[in-house]
């Protein structure tokens, strides 16, 4: 079933999240800026349009669950949680400072709105599948969304978990890969290609879609289709542009970006002008 959304307002929220990412990473001078900027539209679509949740009651048993398995991509994650109302946005200023709960790898130390500690890549999908199975057995209508990285999909545990999800027909599970074409060792296709990815996931029993991960309308349409799909989990390959929203950073394939003050100031000014 198609839902009606204000795409312009969602795009404004995505820009606001990107600005948070820049402001959070700038003081340390390095971090996962590029991934955060690139994934902002995925997070916006999920947290502000698709998923059903109540920030005043994060333990609500019928909530939809969102798992960030690339747990180091925390700037965009924390920004989304704060803007959604799970905690005060002023708390974002403590990002990765000594003693802060806003660590570089998100953990349940933050609170119940972090569904699982996924610092070891490859494990998050397994936990999410357990939640999806439990929801099915309890007769709940809630859905489970998983954001995974393309490099993370090189982990063997991901494929074991995917095999189970397909075999169990978990149509309440939606796996979204933030496909930005790079991992820590370099370009995906040069390190270890995942292709033919769509055919592989289909063979594991997933209903597969490929979309522009920086097109909020396309993402929401994909989620509509996922909700209407019965008997199969959904896999969405969301192709994203690293550094999206900041012209000088777009397409720069850095896993972890050195972020000099002048670059941060320029990025901040560009994003503020878009609001």
PADRENZA-102467 format. One record per residue (C-alpha): x, y, z; residue in one letter. Coordinates in nm, 2 decimals. Layout:
% residues N
<<X; Y; Z>; "a">
...
//
This chain:
% residues 275
<<0.00; 0.00; 0.00>; "x">
<<0.14; 0.34; -0.10>; "x">
<<0.17; 0.60; 0.17>; "x">
<<0.15; 0.97; 0.12>; "x">
<<0.46; 1.17; 0.22>; "x">
<<0.59; 1.52; 0.19>; "x">
<<0.90; 1.46; 0.00>; "x">
<<1.02; 1.82; 0.02>; "x">
<<1.00; 1.81; 0.39>; "x">
<<1.19; 1.48; 0.41>; "x">
<<1.46; 1.62; 0.19>; "x">
<<1.49; 1.92; 0.43>; "x">
<<1.53; 1.67; 0.72>; "x">
<<1.80; 1.48; 0.53>; "x">
<<1.99; 1.81; 0.48>; "x">
<<1.95; 1.88; 0.85>; "x">
<<2.09; 1.54; 0.93>; "x">
<<2.39; 1.60; 0.70>; "x">
<<2.46; 1.92; 0.88>; "x">
<<2.46; 1.74; 1.21>; "x">
<<2.71; 1.49; 1.07>; "x">
<<2.94; 1.77; 0.97>; "x">
<<2.91; 1.94; 1.30>; "x">
<<2.97; 1.62; 1.49>; "x">
<<3.28; 1.51; 1.31>; "x">
<<3.44; 1.85; 1.26>; "x">
<<3.59; 1.88; 1.61>; "x">
<<3.78; 1.55; 1.59>; "x">
<<3.91; 1.63; 1.24>; "x">
<<3.84; 1.28; 1.11>; "x">
<<3.56; 1.03; 1.09>; "x">
<<3.30; 0.87; 0.88>; "x">
<<3.18; 1.18; 0.71>; "x">
<<3.14; 1.04; 0.36>; "x">
<<2.93; 0.74; 0.46>; "x">
<<2.71; 0.96; 0.68>; "x">
<<2.64; 1.21; 0.41>; "x">
<<2.57; 0.94; 0.16>; "x">
<<2.33; 0.74; 0.38>; "x">
<<2.13; 1.04; 0.50>; "x">
<<1.84; 0.98; 0.27>; "x">
<<1.81; 0.61; 0.38>; "x">
<<1.80; 0.71; 0.74>; "x">
<<1.55; 0.99; 0.67>; "x">
<<1.32; 0.76; 0.48>; "x">
<<1.33; 0.50; 0.76>; "x">
<<1.31; 0.72; 1.07>; "x">
<<1.08; 1.00; 0.95>; "x">
<<0.85; 0.82; 0.71>; "x">
<<0.86; 0.44; 0.70>; "x">
<<0.92; 0.29; 1.05>; "x">
<<0.65; 0.30; 1.33>; "x">
<<0.80; 0.39; 1.66>; "x">
<<0.74; 0.61; 1.96>; "x">
<<1.04; 0.81; 2.09>; "x">
<<0.86; 0.85; 2.43>; "x">
<<0.83; 0.48; 2.47>; "x">
<<1.14; 0.32; 2.30>; "x">
<<1.06; -0.02; 2.46>; "x">
<<0.71; -0.04; 2.30>; "x">
<<0.69; -0.41; 2.21>; "x">
<<0.50; -0.34; 1.88>; "x">
<<0.76; -0.09; 1.75>; "x">
<<0.93; -0.14; 1.42>; "x">
<<1.30; -0.22; 1.48>; "x">
<<1.59; -0.06; 1.29>; "x">
<<1.93; -0.23; 1.31>; "x">
<<2.25; -0.04; 1.20>; "x">
<<2.49; -0.32; 1.15>; "x">
<<2.76; -0.09; 1.01>; "x">
<<2.78; 0.03; 1.36>; "x">
<<3.07; 0.27; 1.30>; "x">
<<2.85; 0.49; 1.08>; "x">
<<2.72; 0.65; 1.39>; "x">
<<2.72; 1.02; 1.31>; "x">
<<2.42; 0.99; 1.08>; "x">
<<2.26; 0.73; 1.32>; "x">
<<2.28; 0.95; 1.63>; "x">
<<2.17; 1.25; 1.43>; "x">
<<1.86; 1.06; 1.32>; "x">
<<1.78; 0.94; 1.67>; "x">
<<1.81; 1.29; 1.81>; "x">
<<1.60; 1.46; 1.54>; "x">
<<1.34; 1.20; 1.59>; "x">
<<1.32; 1.28; 1.95>; "x">
<<1.49; 0.99; 2.12>; "x">
<<1.73; 1.23; 2.30>; "x">
<<1.81; 1.60; 2.30>; "x">
<<2.00; 1.72; 1.99>; "x">
<<2.23; 1.92; 2.22>; "x">
<<2.38; 1.59; 2.33>; "x">
<<2.52; 1.54; 1.98>; "x">
<<2.80; 1.78; 2.07>; "x">
<<2.95; 1.51; 2.29>; "x">
<<3.01; 1.28; 1.99>; "x">
<<3.32; 1.06; 2.05>; "x">
<<3.45; 1.28; 2.33>; "x">
<<3.61; 1.11; 2.63>; "x">
<<3.35; 0.93; 2.84>; "x">
<<3.06; 1.00; 2.61>; "x">
<<2.79; 0.74; 2.54>; "x">
<<2.79; 0.86; 2.18>; "x">
<<3.08; 0.63; 2.09>; "x">
<<3.22; 0.58; 1.74>; "x">
<<3.06; 0.23; 1.74>; "x">
<<2.70; 0.25; 1.87>; "x">
<<2.61; 0.02; 2.16>; "x">
<<2.31; -0.05; 2.38>; "x">
<<2.49; 0.17; 2.64>; "x">
<<2.31; 0.45; 2.46>; "x">
<<1.97; 0.32; 2.56>; "x">
<<1.69; 0.09; 2.44>; "x">
<<1.66; 0.27; 2.11>; "x">
<<1.98; 0.10; 2.00>; "x">
<<1.85; -0.24; 1.92>; "x">
<<2.18; -0.42; 1.94>; "x">
<<2.55; -0.37; 1.97>; "x">
<<2.69; -0.45; 1.63>; "x">
<<3.05; -0.34; 1.65>; "x">
<<3.17; -0.66; 1.50>; "x">
<<3.07; -0.65; 1.13>; "x">
<<2.86; -0.93; 1.00>; "x">
<<2.66; -1.01; 1.31>; "x">
<<2.37; -0.76; 1.30>; "x">
<<2.16; -0.94; 1.05>; "x">
<<2.16; -1.25; 1.26>; "x">
<<2.02; -1.06; 1.56>; "x">
<<1.76; -0.89; 1.34>; "x">
<<1.64; -1.22; 1.21>; "x">
<<1.59; -1.34; 1.56>; "x">
<<1.37; -1.04; 1.63>; "x">
<<1.17; -1.09; 1.30>; "x">
<<1.12; -1.46; 1.39>; "x">
<<1.00; -1.36; 1.74>; "x">
<<0.76; -1.11; 1.60>; "x">
<<0.61; -1.37; 1.37>; "x">
<<0.57; -1.62; 1.65>; "x">
<<0.41; -1.36; 1.88>; "x">
<<0.17; -1.25; 1.60>; "x">
<<0.29; -0.89; 1.60>; "x">
<<0.26; -0.67; 1.30>; "x">
<<0.59; -0.50; 1.36>; "x">
<<0.86; -0.50; 1.09>; "x">
<<1.24; -0.53; 1.12>; "x">
<<1.47; -0.31; 0.91>; "x">
<<1.85; -0.37; 0.87>; "x">
<<2.10; -0.13; 0.73>; "x">
<<2.41; -0.31; 0.62>; "x">
<<2.72; -0.20; 0.44>; "x">
<<2.84; -0.33; 0.10>; "x">
<<3.18; -0.42; 0.25>; "x">
<<3.01; -0.58; 0.54>; "x">
<<2.84; -0.82; 0.30>; "x">
<<3.18; -0.98; 0.24>; "x">
<<3.14; -1.14; 0.59>; "x">
<<3.04; -1.51; 0.58>; "x">
<<2.79; -1.48; 0.87>; "x">
<<2.58; -1.24; 0.66>; "x">
<<2.52; -1.52; 0.40>; "x">
<<2.44; -1.78; 0.66>; "x">
<<2.18; -1.54; 0.81>; "x">
<<2.04; -1.45; 0.47>; "x">
<<1.99; -1.82; 0.39>; "x">
<<1.78; -1.86; 0.71>; "x">
<<1.58; -1.55; 0.64>; "x">
<<1.48; -1.68; 0.30>; "x">
<<1.41; -2.03; 0.42>; "x">
<<1.19; -1.89; 0.70>; "x">
<<1.00; -1.66; 0.46>; "x">
<<1.05; -1.36; 0.69>; "x">
<<0.83; -1.11; 0.50>; "x">
<<0.85; -0.88; 0.80>; "x">
<<1.23; -0.83; 0.74>; "x">
<<1.37; -0.57; 0.51>; "x">
<<1.75; -0.57; 0.44>; "x">
<<1.89; -0.25; 0.30>; "x">
<<2.25; -0.24; 0.18>; "x">
<<2.40; 0.11; 0.17>; "x">
<<2.59; 0.04; -0.15>; "x">
<<2.86; 0.32; -0.17>; "x">
<<3.11; 0.10; -0.37>; "x">
<<3.39; 0.12; -0.12>; "x">
<<3.52; -0.06; 0.19>; "x">
<<3.81; 0.00; 0.42>; "x">
<<4.07; -0.16; 0.18>; "x">
<<3.95; 0.02; -0.13>; "x">
<<3.69; 0.00; -0.41>; "x">
<<3.45; -0.30; -0.37>; "x">
<<3.51; -0.45; -0.71>; "x">
<<3.89; -0.44; -0.66>; "x">
<<3.89; -0.59; -0.31>; "x">
<<3.62; -0.86; -0.34>; "x">
<<3.32; -0.81; -0.57>; "x">
<<2.98; -0.91; -0.45>; "x">
<<2.84; -0.94; -0.80>; "x">
<<2.60; -1.07; -0.92>; "x">
<<2.45; -0.95; -0.59>; "x">
<<2.09; -0.92; -0.69>; "x">
<<2.09; -1.28; -0.84>; "x">
<<2.26; -1.41; -0.53>; "x">
<<2.01; -1.26; -0.29>; "x">
<<1.72; -1.38; -0.51>; "x">
<<1.86; -1.73; -0.50>; "x">
<<1.86; -1.71; -0.11>; "x">
<<1.48; -1.64; -0.13>; "x">
<<1.47; -1.26; -0.11>; "x">
<<1.24; -1.03; -0.31>; "x">
<<1.50; -0.79; -0.46>; "x">
<<1.49; -0.43; -0.56>; "x">
<<1.76; -0.18; -0.67>; "x">
<<1.71; 0.19; -0.62>; "x">
<<1.89; 0.52; -0.61>; "x">
<<1.97; 0.54; -0.24>; "x">
<<1.98; 0.92; -0.25>; "x">
<<1.63; 0.94; -0.40>; "x">
<<1.38; 0.95; -0.10>; "x">
<<1.08; 0.90; -0.33>; "x">
<<1.24; 0.59; -0.48>; "x">
<<1.33; 0.46; -0.13>; "x">
<<0.97; 0.50; 0.00>; "x">
<<0.83; 0.33; -0.31>; "x">
<<1.07; 0.04; -0.24>; "x">
<<0.95; 0.02; 0.12>; "x">
<<0.58; 0.02; 0.00>; "x">
<<0.66; -0.28; -0.22>; "x">
<<0.84; -0.45; 0.07>; "x">
<<0.54; -0.42; 0.29>; "x">
<<0.31; -0.56; 0.02>; "x">
<<0.55; -0.86; -0.04>; "x">
<<0.43; -1.18; 0.12>; "x">
<<0.62; -1.50; 0.20>; "x">
<<0.97; -1.35; 0.13>; "x">
<<1.21; -1.11; 0.30>; "x">
<<1.30; -0.80; 0.10>; "x">
<<1.65; -0.70; -0.01>; "x">
<<1.70; -0.34; -0.13>; "x">
<<2.03; -0.24; -0.29>; "x">
<<2.04; 0.13; -0.23>; "x">
<<2.32; 0.28; -0.44>; "x">
<<2.45; 0.59; -0.26>; "x">
<<2.70; 0.86; -0.34>; "x">
<<2.96; 0.92; -0.08>; "x">
<<2.96; 1.28; 0.04>; "x">
<<2.61; 1.35; -0.10>; "x">
<<2.49; 1.70; -0.04>; "x">
<<2.83; 1.87; -0.03>; "x">
<<2.96; 1.94; -0.38>; "x">
<<3.33; 1.94; -0.29>; "x">
<<3.30; 1.60; -0.11>; "x">
<<3.06; 1.41; -0.35>; "x">
<<3.22; 1.10; -0.50>; "x">
<<3.54; 1.12; -0.29>; "x">
<<3.59; 0.75; -0.20>; "x">
<<3.74; 0.78; 0.15>; "x">
<<3.64; 0.52; 0.41>; "x">
<<3.75; 0.76; 0.68>; "x">
<<3.79; 1.12; 0.59>; "x">
<<4.05; 1.37; 0.72>; "x">
<<3.83; 1.67; 0.79>; "x">
<<4.04; 1.99; 0.82>; "x">
<<3.86; 2.29; 0.97>; "x">
<<3.84; 2.48; 0.64>; "x">
<<3.67; 2.18; 0.47>; "x">
<<3.43; 2.15; 0.75>; "x">
<<3.34; 2.52; 0.75>; "x">
<<3.28; 2.51; 0.37>; "x">
<<3.06; 2.20; 0.40>; "x">
<<2.86; 2.35; 0.69>; "x">
<<2.80; 2.67; 0.49>; "x">
<<2.69; 2.48; 0.18>; "x">
<<2.44; 2.27; 0.38>; "x">
<<2.30; 2.56; 0.58>; "x">
<<2.23; 2.74; 0.25>; "x">
<<2.01; 2.44; 0.14>; "x">
<<1.78; 2.47; 0.45>; "x">
//
